[in-house]
């Protein structure tokens, strides 16, 4: 397997722009976003079920294990896509299981056997973390208008529920990646500066 790095950050940190820039620079990108899935409709459809049809019913209509089983194929797709990489690299994966697992736990959706299975997947060479304060990401989220229920506490996105969730999300993600090399990049810088630092961190040639 080609060595890979994880690009991580809070919601609305600018990861999508950075990933698009990495791909344009010749870096192989693994992501579950539609822009990178191509004709892999299965993954897109399963991911589309997560927020409207699974997450809101955790612990009521569905068990936590069942709800996480909807997210599981998305994480498996990323693992399998990494396994297919055989070139010299570098490869960058979008968030990997770190962010979904942290966000699920904060929303109270946990199933340790599933989480332990994800933790058994291949580990990245390191993590590049786009660091953006919650006040900035709140503004980028249109003062909450663009935030999903997977990005804040409670049923409604308020500045307090969003800010607190994003603060806790950062802490949980850093706890999970604590034994990996981490490069922190200021995500409030201009996109071209952010991209240059990410490219340098993963050892790509810009």
N, C-alpha and C positions, 0 to 999 in steps of 0.2 A: 504494500500500500504506500502511496506517495505521502510524505509528511504533510500534515495539514495544520492550519491555525484556525482558531475560532474568533469571529468578529462579534463582540458582545456589547450591549449597552441598554439603557432604559428605552421605554417606548418614546417614539418621536425623536430619537437621537440622531437620525440621519444615516442609519445603516443602509437603507435601500439605495441612497445616492452613492454611498461609498462602495457598495457591492457592484453597482452598475459601472462605476469608474474603474474598479478592479478588473472587471470582465473586459472593459475596453482596453485596459493595459495588458491584456493577455493572461491574466490570472484566472485559473479555473475556480469557479464559484459554485458551491453547493447550497441550495436554498429551497425552502418550501413555498416561496412566493410564486405567484402565477407567472411573473415575468421570466423566471428561471426554470419553470417546470416543462416548458415546451408542450409536447403532446401527452404528458403524463396526467391525463384527466382524472384518474382514480385518486391520486394524492390531493389534487385540487378540490374534488368533490367531498372527500372525507374531511379535509380541513374546513371546508365551508359549513359542515354540520356542527362543528365544535361549539361555537358561541350560541347560535340560536336554538339548537336542538339537544345539546348535551350538557354543557356547563350549568345552565340555570336550574337543571333538575337533579343536580348531584345531591345525594342524601335524601331525596324525596321520591321521585319517580324511579330514579336509577341509583344503584350503588356507586360509590366512588371508583371502584374497580372497573365497572362498566363504562363510566364516563371517561376515565383515563384510557380505556381501550379504544376510544375514538381518536384520541391524540396519538396513540401508539403507532399506527401505520405511518404517520407523518414522520415521526422520529426514526422509524425503521427505514423509511425511504432515504433519509439523510445518511444513515449508517451504511446502507447498501451502495449509495452513490459514492461514498468515500472509498468503499472496498474496491470499486471498479477503477479507481484512479491508479495508473501505473506509470505515468510520465515522471519527468524530473521535478515537477512542481513549479511554484508552490500552489497549494489548494487552500482556499478559505471557505469555511462553512459558516453559515448564518445562524448564530446563537446556539446551535447544536441542541442538546437537551437541557442546557443550563437554565436558560430563561423560562421555557415552558414549565419546567419542574418547580422553579422558584415561585412563579406566578400561581401555579396550581396550589402549592402549599399555602400561599398567602390567602387564597380564596377558600381555603379549608378543604380542598379536594386532595386527599392523600391516599396512597396505597403503596406501602413500602416495598413489597415485592416488585412492583412495576418500576419504582424509582431505583431500586438496587439493580434491576436488569439494565436500565439505561446507563447506570454508572459502570457497568461491566463493558461498555462499548469502548473501542479504541480511543486513546487520549490524544489530544492535540499537542503539538510541539509547544504551543503557548497560546495565550489569549491577548487579543487587542481590544481594549475596552474604550468605547467612545463615551467619555464622561460629559454629561450635560445636566445642569441643575434642574430640579423639578419645576422651578419657576419659568425656566425657558421652555421646557417641553410642554408645560401647561399652555403657554402662549402658542406654541407650534400646533397643539391639539385644538386650536380654535377655542381656547378657554373651555375645553371639555367637549365641545360639539363633535369632535372627531374621535373621541375616546370610546373604546369598547368596554364591556363589563369585565374584560380580562385585564384591564389597565387601571382600575381604581377599586377602592373598597365600596361596599354597599350597592344599592340598586341604581343610584344616580351619580353622575360625575360632578362633584363639586371640587373647588380648588383644594379644599382640605383633604377630601377623600382621595383625590388623585395624587397630591403631593406626598401624603403619608404613605400611600401604596408604593410610589416610585422610590421613596427613601428606603422603605423596607425591602423592596425588590433588589436594590443595589446591595444592601447588606447581605441578603441571602445568596445572591450570585457570587459575591466576593468570598463568602464562606465556602461555597462549593468549589471555587477555583483556587483556593488558597495555597495549594501545593503545586501550582503551575506557574511558569514564568508569565507575568502579566505586564503588558505595555499599556499605560494609560495615555490616551490621546484626548486633548481638549476638543470636544465636539462642537464648541461654540465658534471655533475659528472658521474662516471661509472654506467652502467645500474643497477647493483645490488644495488648500494647505492640509486639511484633514486627510485627503486621499494620499498626498505625498508621504505623510507620516505613517499611514497604514501600509503603504507599499514598502516603505523602508523597514517597517517592523517585521513583515513577513518575508523579507529577503528577496522581493521581486525586483526586476529591472524595469524602471519606469521609462 
